[in-house]
Amino acid sequence: MEYLEQINETSYLSVPNAPVYRKIMRCFYREYEKMNYKLYKEDIFRLLKKDEAFEHYSMEQLVPDLDALVKWKNLTPIQDPGRVYTIADYKNKQYQYTMSEYAVEIERLTVRLENIFLESGNLSTNFFVRLEKSLSETPEMVSASLKEVNEWWSMLQEDFKRLNQNYQDYLRDFYSGKTEQLMKSVEFVVHKDKFIKYLTEFVQEMQRHSHRIEQILIKNISLMEETVLEKVVQSELDIPHALLEIHGNAEPSIRENVQGKWNSLKNWFIDSDQRECECKKVLKITNDVIRSIIQNAALIVQIQNWGISRKDDYKKFLELFLKCEDLNEARRLSAHVFGIQKIQHFKTIEPREEDSINSSIYDEPPSEFLLKPHTRTYREKKDKRGFEDKSLEKMMQREAYLRQAKRQKEIVMQYMKDNKIVFSEIEEPVSEETRTIFLQWIAQANMNSRKMGRTEYGQEYKLIRRKENCVLKCEDGDLIMPSYILEFKQS
């Protein structure tokens, strides 16, 4: 459980203020790549201001953000005594900030995650050639210097790592949901030959080189494990590392790392007692991908051919049916085309011309019924004929409506006296439309706590209610209502 504790350095990736922290760390990382390892807060603030999203970001906000990153051990503060000129400067503690080792690796990881979909794997066979060449030089490493051994081992592991990673990235796409769906599409048939040729060439090269690499490994396995690996460990120890020297003896961890890499390389090409080598697994996976591509392409082509051939057959049968001289000949052709049919009897509500039980339905005229598919996607065909131009009719209706609205406004406004409409003083009967407008204005003001409203003509008014009731005479009867007064605002 020594290495399974919580990693505080990754906290800034998931906190609520993560975008700001990530931007600060990305600025540090970009400067780290330029070998600017130490930055003042003023330098970071200047880099942040280049981004439009940090236009309103202030130095007062930056300081606590830097303190938080220091708390999570992403940044290491180093006090700069050379910039202290006053006691106030000393109290403020001018710091330079550097990225910790964990922070550098975390930012490298985030950059790779951002570009993971832009990087595509490939099945290059050059790595097999280079691996074969490097492994064939194993006997020469016995008498080589530690520096030459280290360079040879690094190149060998780098080629093996690239080979392993590239084939995994490339073949992984064929097992994703989107690629599987694409392989079953008609568009993929056009590109199938290109994929098959690419995969087949990889399989052939892999079979040829993997067999030779296996023979080289078996031939040099004792020499590698007894002598060369020990020189690789010594070459790694010969390189001075500051942190490894501080933490003490690093030989056990280096030896374990070297032995693990060698076992991975050996198990990739040589079968063990517990399982077959990784190389054979890759061959099986690649062959499965090729087989799947061929099967999907054949199925798509077959489905297309079925649709085309059946369509032509139906056209030919229809022509034969039209050339039948009588009903009996049509029945014989139907039996030949469709075979024995399952007979279904349908009862209709159409009246028959004869009620005799001896008359056949073939002697009566046919009845026509419109059948519609029972599917959710079915839609009736729309009438594609042109539509009538009713612009003139619309214009006439609009003019009529405007004239009616103007006339109604004049009728309503004639009840206004001294910018007021007093309902108790209205003596002549009002029309139904006028009464509706009055009641709408009253209702609109009653819904407002200030008892204010605005007419459709743009006039503001205030509703005043008296204690007594009044009678509003209308053309269709009398309306008993509270004695309201509408007081309009002078324009």
Solvent accessible surface area in square Angstrom, and as a share of the most:
residue,aa,sasa,rsa
1,M,190,0.85
2,E,128,0.57
3,Y,185,0.70
4,L,128,0.64
5,E,114,0.51
6,Q,146,0.65
7,I,91,0.46
8,N,63,0.32
9,E,22,0.10
10,T,53,0.31
11,S,23,0.15
12,Y,0,0.00
13,L,57,0.29
14,S,98,0.63
15,V,38,0.22
16,P,140,0.88
17,N,58,0.30
18,A,12,0.09
19,P,98,0.61
20,V,27,0.15
21,Y,21,0.08
22,R,84,0.31
23,K,60,0.26
24,I,0,0.00
25,M,0,0.00
26,R,41,0.15
27,C,14,0.08
28,F,4,0.02
29,Y,15,0.06
30,R,99,0.36
31,E,19,0.09
32,Y,67,0.25
33,E,96,0.43
34,K,135,0.57
35,M,137,0.61
36,N,68,0.35
37,Y,102,0.39
38,K,108,0.46
39,L,13,0.07
40,Y,40,0.15
41,K,53,0.22
42,E,70,0.31
43,D,37,0.19
44,I,0,0.00
45,F,45,0.19
46,R,131,0.48
47,L,28,0.14
48,L,1,0.00
49,K,77,0.33
50,K,147,0.62
51,D,47,0.24
52,E,155,0.70
53,A,90,0.70
54,F,18,0.08
55,E,114,0.51
56,H,165,0.74
57,Y,21,0.08
58,S,37,0.24
59,M,51,0.23
60,E,133,0.60
61,Q,90,0.40
62,L,0,0.00
63,V,58,0.33
64,P,73,0.46
65,D,13,0.07
66,L,1,0.01
67,D,76,0.40
68,A,21,0.16
69,L,0,0.00
70,V,41,0.24
71,K,161,0.68
72,W,49,0.17
73,K,124,0.53
74,N,0,0.00
75,L,3,0.01
76,T,64,0.37
77,P,52,0.32
78,I,66,0.33
79,Q,70,0.31
80,D,23,0.12
81,P,106,0.66
82,G,56,0.54
83,R,87,0.32
84,V,43,0.25
85,Y,177,0.67
86,T,77,0.45
87,I,131,0.66
88,A,60,0.46
89,D,35,0.18
90,Y,131,0.50
91,K,150,0.64
92,N,100,0.51
93,K,94,0.40
94,Q,31,0.14
95,Y,67,0.26
96,Q,35,0.15
97,Y,15,0.06
98,T,22,0.13
99,M,23,0.10
100,S,19,0.12
101,E,108,0.49
102,Y,125,0.48
103,A,0,0.00
104,V,8,0.04
105,E,99,0.44
106,I,16,0.08
107,E,0,0.00
108,R,109,0.40
109,L,98,0.49
110,T,7,0.04
111,V,29,0.17
112,R,96,0.35
113,L,98,0.49
114,E,94,0.42
115,N,55,0.28
116,I,57,0.29
117,F,192,0.80
118,L,147,0.73
119,E,90,0.40
120,S,98,0.63
121,G,11,0.10
122,N,57,0.29
123,L,7,0.04
124,S,34,0.22
125,T,32,0.19
126,N,96,0.49
127,F,16,0.07
128,F,0,0.00
129,V,73,0.42
130,R,114,0.42
131,L,0,0.00
132,E,33,0.15
133,K,129,0.55
134,S,9,0.05
135,L,2,0.01
136,S,58,0.37
137,E,48,0.22
138,T,2,0.01
139,P,66,0.41
140,E,110,0.49
141,M,17,0.07
142,V,61,0.35
143,S,107,0.69
144,A,16,0.12
145,S,60,0.39
146,L,62,0.31
147,K,148,0.63
148,E,92,0.41
149,V,0,0.00
150,N,23,0.12
151,E,96,0.43
152,W,15,0.05
153,W,7,0.02
154,S,57,0.36
155,M,110,0.49
156,L,0,0.00
157,Q,20,0.09
158,E,87,0.39
159,D,2,0.01
160,F,15,0.06
161,K,124,0.53
162,R,111,0.40
163,L,4,0.02
164,N,41,0.21
165,Q,59,0.26
166,N,19,0.10
167,Y,12,0.05
168,Q,90,0.40
169,D,32,0.16
170,Y,35,0.13
171,L,6,0.03
172,R,128,0.47
173,D,65,0.34
174,F,20,0.08
175,Y,133,0.51
176,S,47,0.30
177,G,59,0.57
178,K,177,0.75
179,T,30,0.17
180,E,86,0.38
181,Q,137,0.61
182,L,94,0.47
183,M,6,0.03
184,K,121,0.51
185,S,30,0.20
186,V,76,0.44
187,E,117,0.52
188,F,9,0.04
189,V,30,0.18
190,V,120,0.69
191,H,97,0.43
192,K,47,0.20
193,D,92,0.48
194,K,155,0.66
195,F,60,0.25
196,I,35,0.18
197,K,133,0.56
198,Y,80,0.31
199,L,0,0.00
200,T,47,0.27
201,E,84,0.38
202,F,5,0.02
203,V,13,0.08
204,Q,96,0.43
205,E,45,0.20
206,M,0,0.00
207,Q,92,0.41
208,R,112,0.41
209,H,15,0.07
210,S,13,0.08
211,H,107,0.48
212,R,99,0.36
213,I,0,0.00
214,E,47,0.21
215,Q,91,0.40
216,I,31,0.16
217,L,4,0.02
218,I,88,0.45
219,K,164,0.69
220,N,15,0.08
221,I,55,0.28
222,S,62,0.40
223,L,55,0.28
224,M,2,0.01
225,E,73,0.33
226,E,134,0.60
227,T,47,0.28
228,V,0,0.00
229,L,10,0.05
230,E,67,0.30
231,K,37,0.16
232,V,0,0.00
233,V,3,0.02
234,Q,71,0.32
235,S,2,0.01
236,E,44,0.20
237,L,63,0.31
238,D,95,0.49
239,I,72,0.36
240,P,113,0.71
241,H,75,0.34
242,A,79,0.61
243,L,91,0.45
244,L,68,0.34
245,E,125,0.56
246,I,131,0.67
247,H,152,0.68
248,G,40,0.38
249,N,123,0.63
250,A,16,0.12
251,E,55,0.24
252,P,84,0.53
253,S,66,0.42
254,I,24,0.12
255,R,88,0.32
256,E,131,0.59
257,N,81,0.42
258,V,4,0.02
259,Q,75,0.33
260,G,35,0.34
261,K,79,0.34
262,W,2,0.01
263,N,52,0.27
264,S,57,0.37
265,L,0,0.00
266,K,39,0.17
267,N,49,0.25
268,W,9,0.03
269,F,5,0.02
270,I,29,0.15
271,D,63,0.32
272,S,47,0.30
273,D,145,0.75
274,Q,161,0.72
275,R,147,0.53
276,E,60,0.27
277,C,5,0.03
278,E,57,0.25
279,C,6,0.03
280,K,87,0.37
281,K,65,0.28
282,V,1,0.00
283,L,27,0.14
284,K,114,0.48
285,I,62,0.31
286,T,0,0.00
287,N,58,0.30
288,D,65,0.34
289,V,6,0.03
290,I,24,0.12
291,R,124,0.45
292,S,42,0.27
293,I,0,0.00
294,I,84,0.43
295,Q,108,0.48
296,N,23,0.12
297,A,3,0.02
298,A,59,0.46
299,L,95,0.47
300,I,15,0.07
301,V,57,0.33
302,Q,80,0.35
303,I,94,0.48
304,Q,75,0.33
305,N,80,0.41
306,W,139,0.49
307,G,44,0.42
308,I,109,0.55
309,S,53,0.34
310,R,122,0.44
311,K,125,0.53
312,D,80,0.41
313,D,56,0.29
314,Y,103,0.39
315,K,109,0.46
316,K,112,0.47
317,F,50,0.21
318,L,114,0.57
319,E,86,0.39
320,L,66,0.33
321,F,61,0.26
322,L,153,0.76
323,K,148,0.63
324,C,27,0.16
325,E,158,0.71
326,D,81,0.42
327,L,91,0.45
328,N,84,0.43
329,E,60,0.27
330,A,23,0.18
331,R,103,0.38
332,R,154,0.56
333,L,30,0.15
334,S,35,0.22
335,A,61,0.47
336,H,149,0.67
337,V,35,0.20
338,F,108,0.45
339,G,33,0.32
340,I,181,0.92
341,Q,99,0.44
342,K,176,0.75
343,I,138,0.70
344,Q,119,0.53
345,H,168,0.75
346,F,163,0.68
347,K,202,0.86
348,T,77,0.45
349,I,170,0.86
350,E,81,0.37
351,P,122,0.77
352,R,112,0.41
353,E,135,0.60
354,E,98,0.44
355,D,130,0.67
356,S,51,0.33
357,I,166,0.85
358,N,139,0.71
359,S,28,0.18
360,S,48,0.31
361,I,128,0.65
362,Y,139,0.53
363,D,111,0.57
364,E,35,0.16
365,P,82,0.52
366,P,127,0.80
367,S,61,0.39
368,E,168,0.76
369,F,111,0.46
370,L,156,0.77
371,L,156,0.78
372,K,98,0.41
373,P,72,0.45
374,H,190,0.85
375,T,84,0.49
376,R,228,0.83
377,T,122,0.71
378,Y,79,0.30
379,R,177,0.64
380,E,103,0.46
381,K,196,0.83
382,K,173,0.73
383,D,94,0.49
384,K,192,0.81
385,R,195,0.71
386,G,77,0.74
387,F,191,0.80
388,E,132,0.59
389,D,113,0.59
390,K,102,0.43
391,S,70,0.45
392,L,118,0.59
393,E,86,0.38
394,K,136,0.57
395,M,107,0.48
396,M,120,0.54
397,Q,111,0.49
398,R,146,0.53
399,E,72,0.32
400,A,46,0.35
401,Y,145,0.55
402,L,80,0.40
403,R,143,0.52
404,Q,97,0.43
405,A,39,0.30
406,K,134,0.57
407,R,133,0.48
408,Q,27,0.12
409,K,80,0.34
410,E,102,0.46
411,I,58,0.29
412,V,0,0.00
413,M,42,0.19
414,Q,111,0.49
415,Y,21,0.08
416,M,42,0.19
417,K,145,0.61
418,D,135,0.70
419,N,54,0.28
420,K,81,0.34
421,I,0,0.00
422,V,19,0.11
423,F,0,0.00
424,S,51,0.33
425,E,113,0.51
426,I,16,0.08
427,E,133,0.60
428,E,91,0.41
429,P,77,0.49
430,V,1,0.00
431,S,26,0.17
432,E,98,0.44
433,E,93,0.42
434,T,0,0.00
435,R,50,0.18
436,T,60,0.35
437,I,20,0.10
438,F,0,0.00
439,L,74,0.37
440,Q,103,0.46
441,W,3,0.01
442,I,11,0.06
443,A,52,0.40
444,Q,75,0.33
445,A,0,0.00
446,N,64,0.33
447,M,164,0.73
448,N,53,0.27
449,S,111,0.71
450,R,173,0.63
451,K,81,0.34
452,M,48,0.22
453,G,12,0.12
454,R,122,0.44
455,T,6,0.03
456,E,108,0.48
457,Y,60,0.23
458,G,43,0.41
459,Q,57,0.25
460,E,53,0.24
461,Y,1,0.00
462,K,95,0.40
463,L,11,0.05
464,I,61,0.31
465,R,158,0.58
466,R,95,0.35
467,K,203,0.86
468,E,95,0.43
469,N,97,0.50
470,C,14,0.08
471,V,73,0.42
472,L,0,0.00
473,K,98,0.41
474,C,9,0.06
475,E,126,0.57
476,D,93,0.48
477,G,38,0.36
478,D,102,0.53
479,L,55,0.27
480,I,128,0.65
481,M,13,0.06
482,P,33,0.21
483,S,0,0.00
484,Y,20,0.08
485,I,14,0.07
486,L,0,0.00
487,E,64,0.29
488,F,10,0.04
489,K,139,0.59
490,Q,141,0.63
491,S,161,1.04
